[in-house]
Amino acid sequence: MHVPVAIIGCGPSGLLLSHLLRVQGIDSIILERKDRAYVEGRIRAGVLEMGTVDLMKRVGVDARMNREGIIHGGIYISVNGKRQHVNIEELTGGSTVMIYGQTEVTKDLIQARLDHGGEIVFEAEDVSLHDIESDKPRVRYVKDGNPVELTCDYIAACDGFHGVGRQTMPVSKLETFEKVYPFGWLGVLAHAKPVADELIYASHDRGFALCSMRSETVVRHYVQVPSSEKIEDWSDDRFWNELRLRLGEADGELVNEGEVFEKSIAPLRSFVAEPMRHGRLFLAGDAAHIVPPTGAKGLNLAASDVHYLSEALIAKFKNNREDLLDAYSDTALARVWKAERFSWWMTTMLHTFDDHHGFDGRIRRAELEYILSSKAGLTTLAENYVGLPY
């Protein structure tokens, strides 16, 4: 069996790539280790840059997003209970973001891919990549106990941080950069009305908090916790009480408690692997980079990778041009590192560290106060938040 592009991973990046290629008449196959229910149930981010929204529109999978997504033209930043609005739309000359859960994006893309006759192999076990330096790389996997091998022209590894894609890259050719933060986010999904009309990023002496939403009736809230924290130590009551404390007295009264139907702790890290290509193997999304969620860049970075990679593959298959494929890693990484910087900056500035009362802690607080008092500072924040241009 031969297919032009083999895509490893059925997350938004792999699905978007498959759709973008389909629009140009280029066939692909998606291999996914988990079953469909698991993939569609993964809880992830919910803030979409307009670049990501435009990609969904380009592939014609935007109907439900347009109906149910919520456009936000700003955010709130709270410092020890004092909340200030950041008018992102005004500061950027009209740019906004959309609130629409990554889980919903994935569901929409899977259904549309299957409706168009696309091939997604769920529960593909023991996936391995071979001959990636040749002009006919091979992919092996096991489906329902039967070994399968296919050849392809290119492999796109959209299979996440622990996937086989990056592990197949020669160690001697790969350089990685990582920063692990000493805390995580304890997050809950709950049936409740949002605290405010837009997201609240709260910096407090007790630690960071974020009030987000998935809809007008479902909220996604987070509080910063030490890396050693255990989920079983956090009852629902303890979570709601801590969230109120970090929002301050006035905003704390606006918190609407509701049934918590998901609770988890996510560690925070920054990670980049360079290059994002070796031979006929290309990395995209979490396979190549991880950002802390503070800047809402994870899904959006994956989408920008796919934009560059799809344009490069289309140029090759349609016009026999290889220049965009050759430039893919450098082009993608230029945007990746800017997003890494922004996510690190937001994380550092808004969270509480052990040196909170020392020199570095005072510097972080001074920087936040400066940003909130300066139009230039707020513009920098706003431009990065809505996403740098492709």
FIKE-322220 format. One record per residue (C-alpha): residue number from 1; residue in three letters; x, y, z. Coordinates in steps of 0.02 Angstrom, whole numbers. Each point is the difference from the previous one (the first is absolute). Example, Ala and Ser with C-alpha at 12.3 -4.5 7.8 and 13.67 -1.06 7.14 Angstrom:
2
> i / aa / px / py / pz
> 1 / ala / 615 / -225 / 390
> 2 / ser / 69 / 172 / -33
! end
This chain:
390
> i / aa / px / py / pz
> 1 / met / 0 / 0 / 0
> 2 / his / 64 / 173 / -45
> 3 / val / -63 / 170 / 54
> 4 / pro / 78 / 171 / -36
> 5 / val / -1 / 58 / 182
> 6 / ala / -9 / -107 / 157
> 7 / ile / -57 / 100 / 151
> 8 / ile / 36 / -68 / 174
> 9 / gly / -122 / 64 / 130
> 10 / cys / -185 / 46 / -5
> 11 / gly / 8 / 161 / 98
> 12 / pro / -48 / 169 / -75
> 13 / ser / 169 / 21 / -89
> 14 / gly / -7 / -168 / -90
> 15 / leu / -183 / 22 / -44
> 16 / leu / 23 / 178 / -63
> 17 / leu / 147 / -55 / -107
> 18 / ser / -102 / -140 / -76
> 19 / his / -142 / 119 / -41
> 20 / leu / 115 / 133 / -75
> 21 / leu / 78 / -131 / -113
> 22 / arg / -170 / -71 / -49
> 23 / val / -57 / 172 / -61
> 24 / gln / 145 / -8 / -123
> 25 / gly / -37 / -179 / -52
> 26 / ile / 146 / -77 / 97
> 27 / asp / -37 / -164 / 88
> 28 / ser / 55 / -42 / 176
> 29 / ile / -31 / -128 / 135
> 30 / ile / -8 / 36 / 187
> 31 / leu / 62 / -129 / 125
> 32 / glu / -56 / 20 / 181
> 33 / arg / 52 / -109 / 147
> 34 / lys / -158 / 31 / 103
> 35 / asp / -183 / -33 / -42
> 36 / arg / -116 / 135 / -64
> 37 / ala / -92 / 26 / 165
> 38 / tyr / 164 / 31 / 91
> 39 / val / 61 / 124 / -130
> 40 / glu / -163 / 96 / 1
> 41 / gly / -6 / 4 / 189
> 42 / arg / 172 / 74 / 34
> 43 / ile / -16 / 163 / 97
> 44 / arg / 111 / 134 / -72
> 45 / ala / 8 / 187 / -34
> 46 / gly / -142 / 113 / -52
> 47 / val / 69 / 165 / -69
> 48 / leu / 20 / 6 / -189
> 49 / glu / 101 / 131 / -92
> 50 / met / -80 / 69 / -157
> 51 / gly / 133 / -90 / -102
> 52 / thr / -65 / -165 / 68
> 53 / val / -181 / 54 / -30
> 54 / asp / 46 / 46 / -180
> 55 / leu / 76 / -173 / -28
> 56 / met / -162 / -80 / 58
> 57 / lys / -94 / 110 / -122
> 58 / arg / 121 / -41 / -141
> 59 / val / -37 / -185 / 16
> 60 / gly / -187 / 30 / 18
> 61 / val / -16 / -66 / 178
> 62 / asp / -59 / 158 / 86
> 63 / ala / -190 / -10 / 6
> 64 / arg / -19 / -59 / 181
> 65 / met / 147 / 108 / 56
> 66 / asn / -85 / 154 / -72
> 67 / arg / -164 / -45 / 88
> 68 / glu / 71 / -45 / 170
> 69 / gly / 167 / 90 / 11
> 70 / ile / 12 / 160 / 100
> 71 / ile / 100 / 148 / -67
> 72 / his / 103 / 92 / 131
> 73 / gly / 78 / 169 / -31
> 74 / gly / 94 / 10 / 164
> 75 / ile / 53 / -80 / 163
> 76 / tyr / 5 / 52 / 182
> 77 / ile / 156 / 0 / 108
> 78 / ser / -25 / 1 / 187
> 79 / val / 139 / 43 / 124
> 80 / asn / -40 / -45 / 180
> 81 / gly / -185 / 28 / -30
> 82 / lys / 10 / 158 / -106
> 83 / arg / -61 / -39 / -177
> 84 / gln / 46 / 96 / -157
> 85 / his / -68 / -24 / -176
> 86 / val / 119 / -20 / -147
> 87 / asn / -89 / 50 / -161
> 88 / ile / 92 / -113 / -120
> 89 / glu / -110 / 41 / -148
> 90 / glu / 34 / 186 / 16
> 91 / leu / 186 / -21 / 33
> 92 / thr / 25 / -111 / -153
> 93 / gly / -109 / 94 / -122
> 94 / gly / -142 / -126 / -1
> 95 / ser / 73 / -171 / 40
> 96 / thr / -95 / -117 / 116
> 97 / val / 4 / -180 / 63
> 98 / met / -136 / -132 / 4
> 99 / ile / -50 / -108 / 147
> 100 / tyr / -32 / -174 / -69
> 101 / gly / 66 / -157 / 84
> 102 / gln / 136 / -104 / -80
> 103 / thr / -107 / -152 / 36
> 104 / glu / -135 / 74 / -112
> 105 / val / 126 / 44 / -135
> 106 / thr / 58 / -181 / 0
> 107 / lys / -178 / -69 / -10
> 108 / asp / -41 / 115 / -146
> 109 / leu / 156 / -45 / -97
> 110 / ile / -18 / -188 / 27
> 111 / gln / -181 / -2 / -56
> 112 / ala / 36 / 107 / -153
> 113 / arg / 151 / -106 / -47
> 114 / leu / -104 / -159 / 6
> 115 / asp / -145 / 83 / -92
> 116 / his / 121 / 42 / -142
> 117 / gly / 59 / -180 / -11
> 118 / gly / 165 / 31 / 86
> 119 / glu / 88 / -147 / 81
> 120 / ile / 34 / 7 / 187
> 121 / val / 67 / -160 / 78
> 122 / phe / -41 / 4 / 185
> 123 / glu / 84 / -121 / 120
> 124 / ala / 151 / -18 / -113
> 125 / glu / 125 / -89 / 113
> 126 / asp / 190 / -11 / -3
> 127 / val / 21 / 138 / -130
> 128 / ser / 179 / 13 / -62
> 129 / leu / 81 / 109 / -133
> 130 / his / 135 / -63 / -119
> 131 / asp / 113 / 62 / -139
> 132 / ile / -38 / 181 / 38
> 133 / glu / 157 / 55 / -93
> 134 / ser / -54 / -89 / -160
> 135 / asp / -124 / 60 / -131
> 136 / lys / -124 / -138 / 51
> 137 / pro / -15 / -3 / 189
> 138 / arg / -102 / -139 / 78
> 139 / val / -121 / -8 / 144
> 140 / arg / -39 / -161 / 92
> 141 / tyr / -141 / -28 / 123
> 142 / val / -114 / -136 / 68
> 143 / lys / -189 / 10 / -21
> 144 / asp / -114 / -131 / 80
> 145 / gly / 150 / -113 / 24
> 146 / asn / 53 / 10 / -183
> 147 / pro / 165 / 81 / -53
> 148 / val / -17 / 136 / -133
> 149 / glu / 134 / 90 / -99
> 150 / leu / -24 / 150 / -113
> 151 / thr / 118 / 106 / -102
> 152 / cys / -18 / 186 / -21
> 153 / asp / 88 / 153 / -68
> 154 / tyr / 2 / 96 / 165
> 155 / ile / -41 / -31 / 183
> 156 / ala / -75 / 134 / 112
> 157 / ala / 21 / -40 / 184
> 158 / cys / -144 / 89 / 89
> 159 / asp / 2 / -127 / 141
> 160 / gly / 38 / 103 / 153
> 161 / phe / 143 / 15 / 123
> 162 / his / 16 / -188 / 33
> 163 / gly / -31 / -55 / -179
> 164 / val / 106 / -106 / -114
> 165 / gly / 37 / 144 / -119
> 166 / arg / 132 / 93 / 99
> 167 / gln / 68 / -164 / 70
> 168 / thr / 39 / -55 / -178
> 169 / met / 108 / 153 / -32
> 170 / pro / 187 / -41 / 17
> 171 / val / 59 / 58 / 171
> 172 / ser / 158 / 72 / -79
> 173 / lys / -107 / 112 / -110
> 174 / leu / -119 / 62 / 134
> 175 / glu / 25 / 138 / 129
> 176 / thr / -128 / 27 / 137
> 177 / phe / -32 / 146 / 117
> 178 / glu / -106 / -15 / 157
> 179 / lys / -56 / 98 / 151
> 180 / val / -103 / -86 / 135
> 181 / tyr / -100 / 112 / 117
> 182 / pro / -16 / -43 / 186
> 183 / phe / -189 / 2 / -6
> 184 / gly / -150 / -61 / -97
> 185 / trp / -179 / 50 / -34
> 186 / leu / -143 / -83 / 93
> 187 / gly / -146 / 18 / -119
> 188 / val / -184 / -39 / 9
> 189 / leu / -139 / -6 / -129
> 190 / ala / -168 / 40 / 77
> 191 / his / -179 / 35 / -51
> 192 / ala / -11 / 181 / 54
> 193 / lys / -17 / 177 / -65
> 194 / pro / 167 / 88 / -37
> 195 / val / 68 / 122 / 128
> 196 / ala / 14 / 140 / -128
> 197 / asp / -32 / 35 / -183
> 198 / glu / 184 / -33 / -42
> 199 / leu / 145 / -100 / 75
> 200 / ile / 75 / 58 / 165
> 201 / tyr / 187 / -29 / 26
> 202 / ala / 30 / 24 / 186
> 203 / ser / 170 / 32 / 79
> 204 / his / -11 / -17 / 189
> 205 / asp / 120 / -23 / 144
> 206 / arg / -81 / -170 / 29
> 207 / gly / 36 / -50 / -181
> 208 / phe / -68 / 18 / -176
> 209 / ala / -180 / -37 / -52
> 210 / leu / -93 / 3 / -165
> 211 / cys / -186 / 13 / -28
> 212 / ser / -41 / -62 / -174
> 213 / met / -152 / -74 / -86
> 214 / arg / -55 / -123 / -133
> 215 / ser / -174 / 73 / -23
> 216 / glu / -127 / 106 / 93
> 217 / thr / -39 / -150 / 110
> 218 / val / 168 / -91 / 16
> 219 / val / 153 / 74 / 86
> 220 / arg / 182 / -50 / 3
> 221 / his / 91 / 67 / 154
> 222 / tyr / 178 / -25 / 60
> 223 / val / 106 / 34 / 154
> 224 / gln / 189 / -13 / 13
> 225 / val / 58 / -143 / 112
> 226 / pro / 171 / -72 / 44
> 227 / ser / 64 / -138 / -113
> 228 / ser / -12 / -122 / 145
> 229 / glu / -187 / 29 / 27
> 230 / lys / -121 / -148 / -8
> 231 / ile / -170 / 13 / -83
> 232 / glu / -83 / -100 / 138
> 233 / asp / 48 / 136 / 125
> 234 / trp / -111 / 126 / -90
> 235 / ser / -184 / -16 / 37
> 236 / asp / -120 / 105 / -104
> 237 / asp / -30 / 114 / 150
> 238 / arg / 185 / 29 / 24
> 239 / phe / 21 / 45 / -183
> 240 / trp / -144 / 126 / -3
> 241 / asn / 59 / 81 / 161
> 242 / glu / 179 / 18 / -64
> 243 / leu / -60 / 72 / -165
> 244 / arg / -102 / 132 / 93
> 245 / leu / 148 / 48 / 107
> 246 / arg / 113 / 27 / -151
> 247 / leu / -130 / 105 / -91
> 248 / gly / -21 / 115 / 148
> 249 / glu / -154 / 48 / 100
> 250 / ala / -101 / 86 / -138
> 251 / asp / 30 / -125 / -141
> 252 / gly / -4 / -146 / 120
> 253 / glu / -184 / 36 / 28
> 254 / leu / -30 / -20 / -187
> 255 / val / 59 / -181 / -4
> 256 / asn / -142 / -118 / -42
> 257 / glu / 22 / -174 / 68
> 258 / gly / -66 / -144 / -102
> 259 / glu / 18 / -186 / -26
> 260 / val / 185 / -41 / -30
> 261 / phe / 10 / -134 / -135
> 262 / glu / 188 / 1 / -31
> 263 / lys / 148 / 38 / 113
> 264 / ser / 185 / -19 / -39
> 265 / ile / 173 / 69 / 34
> 266 / ala / 107 / 49 / -149
> 267 / pro / 187 / 29 / 23
> 268 / leu / 75 / 153 / -84
> 269 / arg / 151 / -9 / -114
> 270 / ser / 79 / 83 / -150
> 271 / phe / 80 / -114 / -130
> 272 / val / 68 / 18 / -177
> 273 / ala / 83 / -129 / -113
> 274 / glu / 107 / 57 / -146
> 275 / pro / -7 / -30 / -145
> 276 / met / -180 / -44 / -40
> 277 / arg / 50 / -102 / -151
> 278 / his / 117 / -142 / -42
> 279 / gly / -5 / -79 / -172
> 280 / arg / -182 / -33 / -45
> 281 / leu / -60 / 14 / 181
> 282 / phe / -78 / 163 / 61
> 283 / leu / -50 / 43 / 179
> 284 / ala / -150 / 109 / 40
> 285 / gly / -86 / 55 / 160
> 286 / asp / 42 / -78 / 168
> 287 / ala / 118 / -123 / -86
> 288 / ala / 117 / 148 / -21
> 289 / his / -44 / 122 / 137
> 290 / ile / -96 / 26 / 162
> 291 / val / -51 / 165 / 76
> 292 / pro / -74 / 36 / 172
> 293 / pro / -186 / 37 / -24
> 294 / thr / 10 / 177 / 70
> 295 / gly / 14 / 78 / -172
> 296 / ala / -132 / -113 / -83
> 297 / lys / 123 / -50 / -136
> 298 / gly / 6 / -192 / -4
> 299 / leu / -137 / -39 / -126
> 300 / asn / 33 / 160 / -94
> 301 / leu / 184 / -40 / -24
> 302 / ala / -48 / -171 / -66
> 303 / ala / -116 / 86 / -124
> 304 / ser / 137 / 117 / -61
> 305 / asp / 119 / -148 / -24
> 306 / val / -133 / -85 / -105
> 307 / his / -27 / 158 / -102
> 308 / tyr / 185 / 4 / -47
> 309 / leu / 12 / -187 / -28
> 310 / ser / -157 / -10 / -107
> 311 / glu / 60 / 144 / -109
> 312 / ala / 167 / -87 / -22
> 313 / leu / -76 / -169 / -44
> 314 / ile / -124 / 79 / -120
> 315 / ala / 142 / 93 / -87
> 316 / lys / 93 / -164 / -20
> 317 / phe / -145 / -105 / -64
> 318 / lys / -74 / 136 / -111
> 319 / asn / 154 / 89 / -67
> 320 / asn / 145 / -114 / 46
> 321 / arg / 73 / 137 / 109
> 322 / glu / 106 / -56 / 147
> 323 / asp / 54 / 170 / 66
> 324 / leu / -143 / 13 / 125
> 325 / leu / 32 / -175 / 64
> 326 / asp / 183 / 44 / 22
> 327 / ala / -48 / 159 / 93
> 328 / tyr / -139 / -77 / 106
> 329 / ser / 98 / -27 / 160
> 330 / asp / 79 / 174 / 3
> 331 / thr / -165 / 83 / -48
> 332 / ala / -101 / -90 / 133
> 333 / leu / 131 / 19 / 136
> 334 / ala / 9 / 188 / -25
> 335 / arg / -182 / 13 / 54
> 336 / val / 17 / -139 / 130
> 337 / trp / 137 / 91 / 95
> 338 / lys / -98 / 163 / 3
> 339 / ala / -149 / -94 / 73
> 340 / glu / 115 / -88 / 124
> 341 / arg / 65 / 169 / 55
> 342 / phe / -176 / 69 / 24
> 343 / ser / -60 / -153 / 96
> 344 / trp / 155 / 4 / 112
> 345 / trp / -24 / 187 / 29
> 346 / met / -182 / -16 / 48
> 347 / thr / 36 / -149 / 111
> 348 / thr / 146 / 86 / 87
> 349 / met / -91 / 164 / 23
> 350 / leu / -166 / -68 / 66
> 351 / his / 50 / -148 / 109
> 352 / thr / 69 / -6 / 176
> 353 / phe / 172 / -77 / 25
> 354 / asp / 96 / -45 / 158
> 355 / asp / 95 / 165 / -13
> 356 / his / -162 / 99 / -2
> 357 / his / 57 / 115 / 142
> 358 / gly / 178 / 18 / -65
> 359 / phe / 81 / 104 / -136
> 360 / asp / -62 / -104 / -147
> 361 / gly / -177 / -1 / 68
> 362 / arg / 1 / 188 / 16
> 363 / ile / 65 / 16 / -178
> 364 / arg / -141 / -109 / -66
> 365 / arg / -129 / 104 / 91
> 366 / ala / 78 / 162 / -63
> 367 / glu / -4 / -66 / -178
> 368 / leu / -183 / -47 / 13
> 369 / glu / -42 / 171 / 73
> 370 / tyr / 95 / 84 / -142
> 371 / ile / -88 / -102 / -135
> 372 / leu / -170 / 42 / 72
> 373 / ser / 41 / 186 / 7
> 374 / ser / 77 / 17 / -173
> 375 / lys / -89 / 1 / -168
> 376 / ala / 160 / -63 / -81
> 377 / gly / 10 / -142 / 125
> 378 / leu / -182 / -46 / -21
> 379 / thr / 19 / 4 / -190
> 380 / thr / 145 / -123 / 11
> 381 / leu / -107 / -116 / 106
> 382 / ala / -151 / 18 / -115
> 383 / glu / 96 / -30 / -162
> 384 / asn / 74 / -160 / 66
> 385 / tyr / -161 / -60 / 81
> 386 / val / -101 / 7 / -162
> 387 / gly / 144 / -85 / -91
> 388 / leu / 141 / 63 / -108
> 389 / pro / -32 / -6 / -189
> 390 / tyr / 48 / -154 / -99
! end
